[in-house]
Amino acid sequence: MTNSFQPVFELTRGRIVESIHFGAAAVVDSHGRLLASLGDPQLVTFLRSSAKPFQALPFIERGGHEKFGLIPREISLMCSSHSGTDEHVEMVKGMQAKIGVNVTDLMCGMHYPMHEATSDAMKVRGELPTPYRHNCSGQHTGMLAHAKLRGAPLENYIDFHHPIQESILDAFAAMCGLPTEKVELGIDGCSAPNFAVPLYNAALSYARLCDPFEQTPARAAACKTITSAMMAHPDMVGGPGRFDTALMQAGNGHILVKGGAEGFQSVGLLPGALGPDSPGIGIAIKVSDGDLSDRARNGVTLAVLQALGALTEAQLAQMSAFGPQIELENYRKLKVGVSRPTFVLHTN
């Protein structure tokens, strides 16, 4: 597996390279053409939360959002790793009221909000977190809605062989261009099933999500419902100061973004994002060490988009807090080095 990665991001101190992150990536269009890659595009790895749009797909395809009267902001939250703000919690509660479920049905676990100000305020109040604050509570509420829609049991909705999970796996595999038995399964941090596929196929799934011209009418409509909801309401997908939210805001309806844990990042470019005739394009990136600070995957993602011509200078300036290159300061605000991508992306 080590040979699957190449150096993609480094940090300097003075004139010395102090730290290096290794990674791999695939850039694929909706026709299945590999446009560019870093490392091994056939590297098999888990999408983690980047799989969430596909976990919502069969529910939307069956018209579940219409059945329960879910609005685009709520659909976006179903595909989110939200920050656990009070607004996110109220949105989840509103969804559950429409669906007819409650917090005790959630099987995602609980943690303090990812939004530090909200977390700090809760601790000052002595308020303990509930599953509503979990970053996957929107996703799990969507799964509960799917189970309710089909009259399936709620108490085991995250089991691999539950009807909704089998539908999710079928839909995801089809979007990746793989038979279901070629999708490796694991359990995510929120206890829901998660999927590992080659980076090429992960990128293909995002290209098809953004450009579903070969899908059935129902699936194509569901893809467009999901992508339009996420891009119209990126604050629901992440939250204040989050990379996914900021990049979709800068993308002006042309860029779909959803990251996952352990250094995984997916991006989709809608048709026309690179010019009038450009097809949908998917990008899948994996940083080998898990990149817990997100410094590498943010910079690498922006550098890939810059190389593809997907971001204008004004958009890059809007994203400058995330990279691609950032001047590093110490606690006295002295410039000590830079963090920067180390690769040149060669397109095929």
Short mmCIF file of the C-alpha atoms (twelve columns), coordinates in Angstrom:
data_MODEL
# 
_entry.id   MODEL 
# 
loop_
_atom_site.group_PDB 
_atom_site.id 
_atom_site.type_symbol 
_atom_site.label_atom_id 
_atom_site.label_alt_id 
_atom_site.label_comp_id 
_atom_site.label_asym_id 
_atom_site.label_seq_id 
_atom_site.Cartn_x 
_atom_site.Cartn_y 
_atom_site.Cartn_z 
_atom_site.pdbx_PDB_model_num 
ATOM 1   C CA . MET A 1   0.000   0.000  0.000   1 
ATOM 2   C CA . THR A 2   2.933   2.362  0.689   1 
ATOM 3   C CA . ASN A 3   3.831   2.384  -3.025  1 
ATOM 4   C CA . SER A 4   0.314   3.567  -3.828  1 
ATOM 5   C CA . PHE A 5   1.055   7.044  -2.478  1 
ATOM 6   C CA . GLN A 6   3.322   9.892  -3.516  1 
ATOM 7   C CA . PRO A 7   4.400   13.056 -1.702  1 
ATOM 8   C CA . VAL A 8   1.568   15.573 -2.097  1 
ATOM 9   C CA . PHE A 9   2.006   18.187 0.639   1 
ATOM 10  C CA . GLU A 10  4.857   19.533 2.755   1 
ATOM 11  C CA . LEU A 11  5.595   21.945 5.589   1 
ATOM 12  C CA . THR A 12  8.812   23.891 5.776   1 
ATOM 13  C CA . ARG A 13  10.666  25.556 8.616   1 
ATOM 14  C CA . GLY A 14  13.298  27.979 7.432   1 
ATOM 15  C CA . ARG A 15  14.872  26.372 4.367   1 
ATOM 16  C CA . ILE A 16  14.183  22.806 5.522   1 
ATOM 17  C CA . VAL A 17  11.217  20.585 4.650   1 
ATOM 18  C CA . GLU A 18  10.094  19.506 8.105   1 
ATOM 19  C CA . SER A 19  7.053   17.322 7.376   1 
ATOM 20  C CA . ILE A 20  5.643   15.546 4.320   1 
ATOM 21  C CA . HIS A 21  2.168   14.130 3.694   1 
ATOM 22  C CA . PHE A 22  1.721   11.352 1.137   1 
ATOM 23  C CA . GLY A 23  -1.456  10.854 -0.826  1 
ATOM 24  C CA . ALA A 24  -3.225  9.581  -3.919  1 
ATOM 25  C CA . ALA A 25  -5.995  10.948 -6.108  1 
ATOM 26  C CA . ALA A 26  -8.082  10.261 -9.188  1 
ATOM 27  C CA . VAL A 27  -9.838  12.719 -11.501 1 
ATOM 28  C CA . VAL A 28  -12.497 11.035 -13.651 1 
ATOM 29  C CA . ASP A 29  -15.202 12.371 -15.964 1 
ATOM 30  C CA . SER A 30  -18.772 11.110 -16.237 1 
ATOM 31  C CA . HIS A 31  -17.840 9.068  -19.349 1 
ATOM 32  C CA . GLY A 32  -15.383 7.091  -17.234 1 
ATOM 33  C CA . ARG A 33  -12.192 8.670  -18.559 1 
ATOM 34  C CA . LEU A 34  -9.311  8.993  -16.098 1 
ATOM 35  C CA . LEU A 35  -8.242  12.593 -16.649 1 
ATOM 36  C CA . ALA A 36  -5.451  12.801 -14.078 1 
ATOM 37  C CA . SER A 37  -4.093  10.986 -11.052 1 
ATOM 38  C CA . LEU A 38  -1.633  11.136 -8.183  1 
ATOM 39  C CA . GLY A 39  -0.166  7.915  -6.848  1 
ATOM 40  C CA . ASP A 40  -2.273  4.850  -7.624  1 
ATOM 41  C CA . PRO A 41  -5.825  5.667  -8.815  1 
ATOM 42  C CA . GLN A 42  -6.761  2.038  -8.111  1 
ATOM 43  C CA . LEU A 43  -5.990  2.381  -4.404  1 
ATOM 44  C CA . VAL A 44  -8.909  0.923  -2.416  1 
ATOM 45  C CA . THR A 45  -9.950  3.084  0.534   1 
ATOM 46  C CA . PHE A 46  -13.049 4.026  2.507   1 
ATOM 47  C CA . LEU A 47  -15.044 7.093  1.490   1 
ATOM 48  C CA . ARG A 48  -16.240 7.620  5.054   1 
ATOM 49  C CA . SER A 49  -18.619 10.603 5.089   1 
ATOM 50  C CA . SER A 50  -18.033 11.293 1.402   1 
ATOM 51  C CA . ALA A 51  -20.500 8.434  0.854   1 
ATOM 52  C CA . LYS A 52  -23.393 10.354 2.414   1 
ATOM 53  C CA . PRO A 53  -24.987 11.703 -0.779  1 
ATOM 54  C CA . PHE A 54  -25.256 8.122  -2.030  1 
ATOM 55  C CA . GLN A 55  -26.721 6.956  1.275   1 
ATOM 56  C CA . ALA A 56  -29.535 9.456  0.689   1 
ATOM 57  C CA . LEU A 57  -29.926 8.582  -3.008  1 
ATOM 58  C CA . PRO A 58  -32.375 5.618  -2.898  1 
ATOM 59  C CA . PHE A 59  -34.611 7.454  -0.410  1 
ATOM 60  C CA . ILE A 60  -34.821 10.490 -2.714  1 
ATOM 61  C CA . GLU A 61  -35.206 8.231  -5.745  1 
ATOM 62  C CA . ARG A 62  -38.282 6.644  -4.128  1 
ATOM 63  C CA . GLY A 63  -39.794 10.089 -3.537  1 
ATOM 64  C CA . GLY A 64  -39.319 9.996  0.228   1 
ATOM 65  C CA . HIS A 65  -38.553 13.709 0.457   1 
ATOM 66  C CA . GLU A 66  -41.905 14.469 -1.178  1 
ATOM 67  C CA . LYS A 67  -43.757 11.972 1.028   1 
ATOM 68  C CA . PHE A 68  -42.480 13.652 4.215   1 
ATOM 69  C CA . GLY A 69  -42.390 17.206 2.878   1 
ATOM 70  C CA . LEU A 70  -38.631 17.639 3.287   1 
ATOM 71  C CA . ILE A 71  -37.268 20.915 1.953   1 
ATOM 72  C CA . PRO A 72  -33.871 21.363 0.231   1 
ATOM 73  C CA . ARG A 73  -32.159 22.525 3.445   1 
ATOM 74  C CA . GLU A 74  -33.238 19.286 5.107   1 
ATOM 75  C CA . ILE A 75  -32.088 17.190 2.135   1 
ATOM 76  C CA . SER A 76  -28.714 18.917 2.374   1 
ATOM 77  C CA . LEU A 77  -28.567 18.049 6.078   1 
ATOM 78  C CA . MET A 78  -29.204 14.388 5.228   1 
ATOM 79  C CA . CYS A 79  -25.932 14.456 3.258   1 
ATOM 80  C CA . SER A 80  -23.984 16.346 5.901   1 
ATOM 81  C CA . SER A 81  -21.308 16.079 8.525   1 
ATOM 82  C CA . HIS A 82  -22.790 19.079 10.265  1 
ATOM 83  C CA . SER A 83  -21.120 21.113 12.996  1 
ATOM 84  C CA . GLY A 84  -23.766 20.542 15.674  1 
ATOM 85  C CA . THR A 85  -24.819 24.178 15.984  1 
ATOM 86  C CA . ASP A 86  -28.173 25.058 17.481  1 
ATOM 87  C CA . GLU A 87  -29.450 25.701 13.950  1 
ATOM 88  C CA . HIS A 88  -28.409 22.222 12.846  1 
ATOM 89  C CA . VAL A 89  -30.081 20.658 15.867  1 
ATOM 90  C CA . GLU A 90  -33.342 22.509 15.270  1 
ATOM 91  C CA . MET A 91  -33.284 21.412 11.640  1 
ATOM 92  C CA . VAL A 92  -32.838 17.757 12.638  1 
ATOM 93  C CA . LYS A 93  -35.676 18.052 15.145  1 
ATOM 94  C CA . GLY A 94  -37.908 19.568 12.474  1 
ATOM 95  C CA . MET A 95  -37.121 16.716 10.103  1 
ATOM 96  C CA . GLN A 96  -37.900 14.140 12.747  1 
ATOM 97  C CA . ALA A 97  -41.245 15.773 13.542  1 
ATOM 98  C CA . LYS A 98  -42.227 15.436 9.871   1 
ATOM 99  C CA . ILE A 99  -41.065 11.833 9.695   1 
ATOM 100 C CA . GLY A 100 -42.487 10.678 13.023  1 
ATOM 101 C CA . VAL A 101 -39.273 9.619  14.763  1 
ATOM 102 C CA . ASN A 102 -37.290 11.100 17.652  1 
ATOM 103 C CA . VAL A 103 -33.861 11.275 19.230  1 
ATOM 104 C CA . THR A 104 -34.187 7.855  20.880  1 
ATOM 105 C CA . ASP A 105 -34.363 6.266  17.419  1 
ATOM 106 C CA . LEU A 106 -30.944 7.612  16.421  1 
ATOM 107 C CA . MET A 107 -28.116 5.060  16.519  1 
ATOM 108 C CA . CYS A 108 -25.242 7.405  15.653  1 
ATOM 109 C CA . GLY A 109 -23.974 7.899  19.196  1 
ATOM 110 C CA . MET A 110 -23.181 11.340 20.589  1 
ATOM 111 C CA . HIS A 111 -20.344 13.810 20.945  1 
ATOM 112 C CA . TYR A 112 -19.884 17.495 21.677  1 
ATOM 113 C CA . PRO A 113 -20.427 19.710 18.620  1 
ATOM 114 C CA . MET A 114 -17.646 20.190 16.111  1 
ATOM 115 C CA . HIS A 115 -18.435 23.920 16.313  1 
ATOM 116 C CA . GLU A 116 -16.188 25.046 19.159  1 
ATOM 117 C CA . ALA A 117 -18.269 28.066 20.208  1 
ATOM 118 C CA . THR A 118 -21.369 25.910 20.522  1 
ATOM 119 C CA . SER A 119 -19.450 23.239 22.406  1 
ATOM 120 C CA . ASP A 120 -17.967 25.806 24.800  1 
ATOM 121 C CA . ALA A 121 -21.376 27.362 25.439  1 
ATOM 122 C CA . MET A 122 -22.851 23.953 26.228  1 
ATOM 123 C CA . LYS A 123 -20.083 23.213 28.726  1 
ATOM 124 C CA . VAL A 124 -20.632 26.570 30.437  1 
ATOM 125 C CA . ARG A 125 -24.344 25.744 30.729  1 
ATOM 126 C CA . GLY A 126 -23.594 22.244 31.951  1 
ATOM 127 C CA . GLU A 127 -25.477 20.843 28.944  1 
ATOM 128 C CA . LEU A 128 -24.460 17.353 27.895  1 
ATOM 129 C CA . PRO A 129 -24.581 16.360 24.220  1 
ATOM 130 C CA . THR A 130 -27.358 14.218 22.805  1 
ATOM 131 C CA . PRO A 131 -27.360 12.333 19.474  1 
ATOM 132 C CA . TYR A 132 -28.797 15.484 17.884  1 
ATOM 133 C CA . ARG A 133 -25.355 17.097 18.193  1 
ATOM 134 C CA . HIS A 134 -23.634 14.225 16.412  1 
ATOM 135 C CA . ASN A 135 -22.353 15.315 13.002  1 
ATOM 136 C CA . CYS A 136 -24.174 12.369 11.377  1 
ATOM 137 C CA . SER A 137 -27.615 12.930 12.956  1 
ATOM 138 C CA . GLY A 138 -28.987 14.324 9.690   1 
ATOM 139 C CA . GLN A 139 -27.749 11.298 7.769   1 
ATOM 140 C CA . HIS A 140 -29.246 8.906  10.322  1 
ATOM 141 C CA . THR A 141 -32.545 10.784 10.339  1 
ATOM 142 C CA . GLY A 142 -32.623 10.310 6.570   1 
ATOM 143 C CA . MET A 143 -32.061 6.574  7.029   1 
ATOM 144 C CA . LEU A 144 -34.904 6.435  9.557   1 
ATOM 145 C CA . ALA A 145 -37.121 8.254  7.053   1 
ATOM 146 C CA . HIS A 146 -36.173 5.683  4.418   1 
ATOM 147 C CA . ALA A 147 -37.131 2.853  6.785   1 
ATOM 148 C CA . LYS A 148 -40.462 4.553  7.638   1 
ATOM 149 C CA . LEU A 149 -41.158 5.096  3.939   1 
ATOM 150 C CA . ARG A 150 -40.822 1.386  3.263   1 
ATOM 151 C CA . GLY A 151 -42.472 0.143  6.448   1 
ATOM 152 C CA . ALA A 152 -39.198 -1.464 7.513   1 
ATOM 153 C CA . PRO A 153 -38.041 -1.862 11.132  1 
ATOM 154 C CA . LEU A 154 -36.461 1.158  12.791  1 
ATOM 155 C CA . GLU A 155 -34.569 -0.583 15.558  1 
ATOM 156 C CA . ASN A 156 -31.972 -2.172 13.227  1 
ATOM 157 C CA . TYR A 157 -31.847 0.364  10.385  1 
ATOM 158 C CA . ILE A 158 -28.018 0.365  10.355  1 
ATOM 159 C CA . ASP A 159 -27.614 -3.408 9.999   1 
ATOM 160 C CA . PHE A 160 -25.833 -4.469 6.804   1 
ATOM 161 C CA . HIS A 161 -28.779 -6.633 5.720   1 
ATOM 162 C CA . HIS A 162 -31.549 -4.159 6.549   1 
ATOM 163 C CA . PRO A 163 -33.581 -3.424 3.376   1 
ATOM 164 C CA . ILE A 164 -32.543 0.228  3.274   1 
ATOM 165 C CA . GLN A 165 -28.849 -0.616 3.651   1 
ATOM 166 C CA . GLU A 166 -29.077 -3.157 0.849   1 
ATOM 167 C CA . SER A 167 -30.711 -0.490 -1.341  1 
ATOM 168 C CA . ILE A 168 -27.961 1.988  -0.441  1 
ATOM 169 C CA . LEU A 169 -25.226 -0.512 -1.311  1 
ATOM 170 C CA . ASP A 170 -26.899 -1.337 -4.635  1 
ATOM 171 C CA . ALA A 171 -27.222 2.347  -5.546  1 
ATOM 172 C CA . PHE A 172 -23.686 3.223  -4.492  1 
ATOM 173 C CA . ALA A 173 -22.145 0.278  -6.350  1 
ATOM 174 C CA . ALA A 174 -24.058 1.163  -9.511  1 
ATOM 175 C CA . MET A 175 -22.912 4.793  -9.340  1 
ATOM 176 C CA . CYS A 176 -19.312 3.534  -8.938  1 
ATOM 177 C CA . GLY A 177 -19.626 1.172  -11.914 1 
ATOM 178 C CA . LEU A 178 -18.953 -1.866 -9.740  1 
ATOM 179 C CA . PRO A 179 -20.844 -5.043 -8.806  1 
ATOM 180 C CA . THR A 180 -21.914 -4.953 -5.163  1 
ATOM 181 C CA . GLU A 181 -19.545 -7.774 -4.224  1 
ATOM 182 C CA . LYS A 182 -16.583 -5.589 -5.250  1 
ATOM 183 C CA . VAL A 183 -17.474 -2.941 -2.644  1 
ATOM 184 C CA . GLU A 184 -15.632 -3.556 0.617   1 
ATOM 185 C CA . LEU A 185 -17.792 -2.970 3.699   1 
ATOM 186 C CA . GLY A 186 -16.910 -1.568 7.095   1 
ATOM 187 C CA . ILE A 187 -18.566 0.225  10.012  1 
ATOM 188 C CA . ASP A 188 -18.277 4.008  10.120  1 
ATOM 189 C CA . GLY A 189 -17.662 6.135  13.205  1 
ATOM 190 C CA . CYS A 190 -21.426 6.690  13.481  1 
ATOM 191 C CA . SER A 191 -22.034 2.899  13.305  1 
ATOM 192 C CA . ALA A 192 -23.631 2.976  9.833   1 
ATOM 193 C CA . PRO A 193 -22.206 0.810  7.041   1 
ATOM 194 C CA . ASN A 194 -19.448 2.398  4.983   1 
ATOM 195 C CA . PHE A 195 -17.811 1.563  1.681   1 
ATOM 196 C CA . ALA A 196 -14.289 1.163  0.299   1 
ATOM 197 C CA . VAL A 197 -13.662 1.238  -3.451  1 
ATOM 198 C CA . PRO A 198 -10.777 2.243  -5.721  1 
ATOM 199 C CA . LEU A 199 -10.221 5.997  -5.946  1 
ATOM 200 C CA . TYR A 200 -11.051 5.800  -9.656  1 
ATOM 201 C CA . ASN A 201 -14.529 4.429  -8.887  1 
ATOM 202 C CA . ALA A 202 -15.116 6.891  -6.047  1 
ATOM 203 C CA . ALA A 203 -14.310 9.733  -8.426  1 
ATOM 204 C CA . LEU A 204 -16.566 8.190  -11.083 1 
ATOM 205 C CA . SER A 205 -19.454 8.082  -8.612  1 
ATOM 206 C CA . TYR A 206 -19.136 11.824 -8.008  1 
ATOM 207 C CA . ALA A 207 -18.856 12.538 -11.741 1 
ATOM 208 C CA . ARG A 208 -22.071 10.590 -12.317 1 
ATOM 209 C CA . LEU A 209 -23.785 12.229 -9.341  1 
ATOM 210 C CA . CYS A 210 -23.074 15.627 -10.929 1 
ATOM 211 C CA . ASP A 211 -23.782 14.507 -14.504 1 
ATOM 212 C CA . PRO A 212 -26.280 11.613 -14.378 1 
ATOM 213 C CA . PHE A 213 -26.937 11.449 -18.120 1 
ATOM 214 C CA . GLU A 214 -26.709 7.644  -18.241 1 
ATOM 215 C CA . GLN A 215 -28.966 7.026  -15.224 1 
ATOM 216 C CA . THR A 216 -32.656 6.170  -15.212 1 
ATOM 217 C CA . PRO A 217 -34.966 9.208  -15.149 1 
ATOM 218 C CA . ALA A 218 -35.789 8.602  -11.470 1 
ATOM 219 C CA . ARG A 219 -32.148 8.276  -10.448 1 
ATOM 220 C CA . ALA A 220 -31.069 11.250 -12.543 1 
ATOM 221 C CA . ALA A 221 -33.781 13.382 -10.927 1 
ATOM 222 C CA . ALA A 222 -32.688 12.185 -7.474  1 
ATOM 223 C CA . CYS A 223 -29.046 13.058 -8.248  1 
ATOM 224 C CA . LYS A 224 -30.061 16.558 -9.282  1 
ATOM 225 C CA . THR A 225 -32.226 16.979 -6.181  1 
ATOM 226 C CA . ILE A 226 -29.295 16.057 -3.935  1 
ATOM 227 C CA . THR A 227 -26.617 18.100 -5.690  1 
ATOM 228 C CA . SER A 228 -28.804 21.197 -5.981  1 
ATOM 229 C CA . ALA A 229 -29.779 20.980 -2.297  1 
ATOM 230 C CA . MET A 230 -26.183 20.610 -1.118  1 
ATOM 231 C CA . MET A 231 -24.871 23.451 -3.264  1 
ATOM 232 C CA . ALA A 232 -27.784 25.746 -2.412  1 
ATOM 233 C CA . HIS A 233 -27.370 25.089 1.327   1 
ATOM 234 C CA . PRO A 234 -23.680 24.361 2.002   1 
ATOM 235 C CA . ASP A 235 -24.081 25.662 5.563   1 
ATOM 236 C CA . MET A 236 -26.074 22.501 6.290   1 
ATOM 237 C CA . VAL A 237 -23.392 20.206 4.803   1 
ATOM 238 C CA . GLY A 238 -20.683 21.485 7.157   1 
ATOM 239 C CA . GLY A 239 -20.924 24.699 9.116   1 
ATOM 240 C CA . PRO A 240 -19.112 27.918 10.005  1 
ATOM 241 C CA . GLY A 241 -15.457 27.904 8.964   1 
ATOM 242 C CA . ARG A 242 -15.647 24.430 7.417   1 
ATOM 243 C CA . PHE A 243 -13.856 23.645 4.145   1 
ATOM 244 C CA . ASP A 244 -16.764 21.909 2.384   1 
ATOM 245 C CA . THR A 245 -19.105 24.792 3.152   1 
ATOM 246 C CA . ALA A 246 -16.626 27.471 2.100   1 
ATOM 247 C CA . LEU A 247 -15.681 25.771 -1.176  1 
ATOM 248 C CA . MET A 248 -19.301 25.262 -2.231  1 
ATOM 249 C CA . GLN A 249 -20.014 28.888 -1.385  1 
ATOM 250 C CA . ALA A 250 -17.076 29.930 -3.561  1 
ATOM 251 C CA . GLY A 251 -18.146 27.500 -6.287  1 
ATOM 252 C CA . ASN A 252 -21.337 29.371 -7.124  1 
ATOM 253 C CA . GLY A 253 -23.404 26.291 -7.918  1 
ATOM 254 C CA . HIS A 254 -20.737 24.526 -9.995  1 
ATOM 255 C CA . ILE A 255 -18.786 22.608 -7.329  1 
ATOM 256 C CA . LEU A 256 -20.095 19.854 -5.035  1 
ATOM 257 C CA . VAL A 257 -17.895 19.079 -2.010  1 
ATOM 258 C CA . LYS A 258 -18.068 16.370 0.655   1 
ATOM 259 C CA . GLY A 259 -15.151 15.276 2.769   1 
ATOM 260 C CA . GLY A 260 -14.746 12.242 4.966   1 
ATOM 261 C CA . ALA A 261 -12.664 11.199 7.939   1 
ATOM 262 C CA . GLU A 262 -9.079  9.909  7.739   1 
ATOM 263 C CA . GLY A 263 -7.976  12.252 4.976   1 
ATOM 264 C CA . PHE A 264 -10.607 11.461 2.323   1 
ATOM 265 C CA . GLN A 265 -12.047 14.220 0.137   1 
ATOM 266 C CA . SER A 266 -14.503 14.087 -2.744  1 
ATOM 267 C CA . VAL A 267 -15.362 16.895 -5.146  1 
ATOM 268 C CA . GLY A 268 -17.760 16.963 -8.075  1 
ATOM 269 C CA . LEU A 269 -17.742 19.487 -10.909 1 
ATOM 270 C CA . LEU A 270 -21.032 20.003 -12.701 1 
ATOM 271 C CA . PRO A 271 -21.195 19.964 -16.502 1 
ATOM 272 C CA . GLY A 272 -19.884 23.240 -17.872 1 
ATOM 273 C CA . ALA A 273 -17.689 23.980 -14.842 1 
ATOM 274 C CA . LEU A 274 -14.553 23.858 -17.028 1 
ATOM 275 C CA . GLY A 275 -16.165 25.304 -20.149 1 
ATOM 276 C CA . PRO A 276 -19.373 25.044 -22.177 1 
ATOM 277 C CA . ASP A 277 -18.776 21.445 -23.295 1 
ATOM 278 C CA . SER A 278 -17.088 20.003 -20.218 1 
ATOM 279 C CA . PRO A 279 -18.777 16.935 -18.718 1 
ATOM 280 C CA . GLY A 280 -19.289 16.239 -15.042 1 
ATOM 281 C CA . ILE A 281 -16.024 15.472 -13.272 1 
ATOM 282 C CA . GLY A 282 -15.353 13.656 -10.014 1 
ATOM 283 C CA . ILE A 283 -12.267 13.985 -7.828  1 
ATOM 284 C CA . ALA A 284 -11.333 11.565 -5.043  1 
ATOM 285 C CA . ILE A 285 -8.354  12.266 -2.769  1 
ATOM 286 C CA . LYS A 286 -6.840  10.217 0.050   1 
ATOM 287 C CA . VAL A 287 -4.090  11.451 2.387   1 
ATOM 288 C CA . SER A 288 -2.282  8.382  3.676   1 
ATOM 289 C CA . ASP A 289 -1.736  9.427  7.308   1 
ATOM 290 C CA . GLY A 290 -5.376  10.397 7.921   1 
ATOM 291 C CA . ASP A 291 -4.513  14.131 8.031   1 
ATOM 292 C CA . LEU A 292 -6.262  14.831 11.336  1 
ATOM 293 C CA . SER A 293 -5.636  18.574 10.993  1 
ATOM 294 C CA . ASP A 294 -7.075  18.656 7.428   1 
ATOM 295 C CA . ARG A 295 -4.148  20.844 6.378   1 
ATOM 296 C CA . ALA A 296 -3.029  18.504 3.593   1 
ATOM 297 C CA . ARG A 297 -6.312  17.524 1.996   1 
ATOM 298 C CA . ASN A 298 -7.560  21.124 1.899   1 
ATOM 299 C CA . GLY A 299 -4.403  22.320 0.179   1 
ATOM 300 C CA . VAL A 300 -4.253  19.327 -2.164  1 
ATOM 301 C CA . THR A 301 -7.917  19.725 -3.132  1 
ATOM 302 C CA . LEU A 302 -7.463  23.389 -3.969  1 
ATOM 303 C CA . ALA A 303 -4.270  22.662 -5.909  1 
ATOM 304 C CA . VAL A 304 -6.029  19.979 -7.984  1 
ATOM 305 C CA . LEU A 305 -8.926  22.333 -8.737  1 
ATOM 306 C CA . GLN A 306 -6.470  25.096 -9.621  1 
ATOM 307 C CA . ALA A 307 -4.611  22.781 -12.011 1 
ATOM 308 C CA . LEU A 308 -7.869  21.803 -13.691 1 
ATOM 309 C CA . GLY A 309 -8.858  25.452 -14.121 1 
ATOM 310 C CA . ALA A 310 -11.937 24.984 -11.961 1 
ATOM 311 C CA . LEU A 311 -11.284 28.016 -9.737  1 
ATOM 312 C CA . THR A 312 -10.767 31.632 -10.744 1 
ATOM 313 C CA . GLU A 313 -8.217  33.854 -9.040  1 
ATOM 314 C CA . ALA A 314 -11.072 35.491 -7.148  1 
ATOM 315 C CA . GLN A 315 -12.331 32.098 -5.928  1 
ATOM 316 C CA . LEU A 316 -8.833  31.057 -4.899  1 
ATOM 317 C CA . ALA A 317 -8.504  34.296 -2.953  1 
ATOM 318 C CA . GLN A 318 -11.829 33.528 -1.256  1 
ATOM 319 C CA . MET A 319 -10.396 30.140 -0.182  1 
ATOM 320 C CA . SER A 320 -6.947  31.443 0.814   1 
ATOM 321 C CA . ALA A 321 -7.415  30.576 4.504   1 
ATOM 322 C CA . PHE A 322 -7.428  26.895 3.452   1 
ATOM 323 C CA . GLY A 323 -4.559  26.981 0.921   1 
ATOM 324 C CA . PRO A 324 -3.211  25.848 -1.443  1 
ATOM 325 C CA . GLN A 325 -0.151  27.532 0.130   1 
ATOM 326 C CA . ILE A 326 -0.241  29.091 3.588   1 
ATOM 327 C CA . GLU A 327 2.430   31.016 5.447   1 
ATOM 328 C CA . LEU A 328 3.049   29.420 8.837   1 
ATOM 329 C CA . GLU A 329 3.362   31.566 11.947  1 
ATOM 330 C CA . ASN A 330 4.379   30.810 15.512  1 
ATOM 331 C CA . TYR A 331 2.566   32.097 18.595  1 
ATOM 332 C CA . ARG A 332 4.333   35.464 18.304  1 
ATOM 333 C CA . LYS A 333 3.139   35.791 14.692  1 
ATOM 334 C CA . LEU A 334 6.650   35.339 13.332  1 
ATOM 335 C CA . LYS A 335 6.795   33.784 9.864   1 
ATOM 336 C CA . VAL A 336 8.496   30.414 10.284  1 
ATOM 337 C CA . GLY A 337 7.718   28.536 7.047   1 
ATOM 338 C CA . VAL A 338 5.008   27.529 4.601   1 
ATOM 339 C CA . SER A 339 2.641   24.649 3.968   1 
ATOM 340 C CA . ARG A 340 2.244   23.826 0.279   1 
ATOM 341 C CA . PRO A 341 1.392   21.146 -2.279  1 
ATOM 342 C CA . THR A 342 4.374   19.308 -3.723  1 
ATOM 343 C CA . PHE A 343 2.961   17.894 -6.957  1 
ATOM 344 C CA . VAL A 344 2.323   18.939 -10.520 1 
ATOM 345 C CA . LEU A 345 -0.953  17.485 -11.803 1 
ATOM 346 C CA . HIS A 346 -0.494  16.141 -15.321 1 
ATOM 347 C CA . THR A 347 -3.765  15.631 -17.168 1 
ATOM 348 C CA . ASN A 348 -4.177  12.695 -19.543 1 
# 
